[in-house]
Amino acid sequence: MFVRKSRHFTEFAFILFIVCVFSCFLAKAFLLVPSVHLPHNDLEFNPDSDEQVNVLIEDN
């Protein structure tokens, strides 16, 4: 009985380890893919924004 439980535990631990390694590789692959498909963030820092506002005001 003890041998069977320890064997089940080692199988479970091995499968859990494989799943963790696979998810780690999957996360690294996901982070390496460029984020072209994500929508553009309008709240990004833009150092030229004050000049753009001045040009818009002068045009009007």
C-alpha positions in Angstrom: 0.0 0.0 0.0 2.8 2.4 0.9 4.6 1.6 -2.3 1.5 2.3 -4.4 0.9 5.6 -2.7 4.5 6.7 -3.1 4.5 5.6 -6.8 1.3 7.7 -7.4 3.0 10.6 -5.6 6.1 10.4 -7.7 4.1 10.2 -10.9 2.0 13.2 -9.9 5.2 15.2 -9.0 6.8 14.3 -12.3 3.7 15.4 -14.3 3.5 18.6 -12.2 7.1 19.3 -12.9 6.6 18.8 -16.7 3.6 21.1 -16.7 5.6 23.8 -14.9 8.5 23.5 -17.3 6.1 23.6 -20.3 4.3 26.7 -18.9 7.6 28.4 -18.3 8.6 27.9 -21.9 5.2 28.9 -23.1 5.4 32.2 -21.1 8.9 32.9 -22.5 7.7 32.3 -26.0 4.7 34.5 -25.5 6.9 37.4 -24.2 9.2 37.1 -27.1 6.4 37.6 -29.6 6.2 41.3 -30.5 3.0 42.9 -29.3 1.8 44.1 -32.7 -1.6 42.6 -32.3 -2.3 44.5 -29.0 -4.2 47.8 -29.3 -2.1 50.9 -29.1 -2.0 52.6 -25.7 -3.0 56.2 -26.0 -1.5 56.9 -22.5 2.1 56.3 -23.6 4.6 59.0 -22.8 5.1 61.3 -25.7 7.8 63.9 -25.2 6.6 65.9 -28.3 3.1 66.3 -27.1 3.4 69.9 -26.1 4.7 70.8 -29.6 1.8 68.9 -31.2 -0.7 70.9 -29.1 0.9 74.2 -30.1 0.8 73.3 -33.8 -2.9 72.4 -33.4 -3.6 75.7 -31.6 -1.7 77.7 -34.3 -3.6 75.9 -37.1 -7.0 77.0 -35.6 
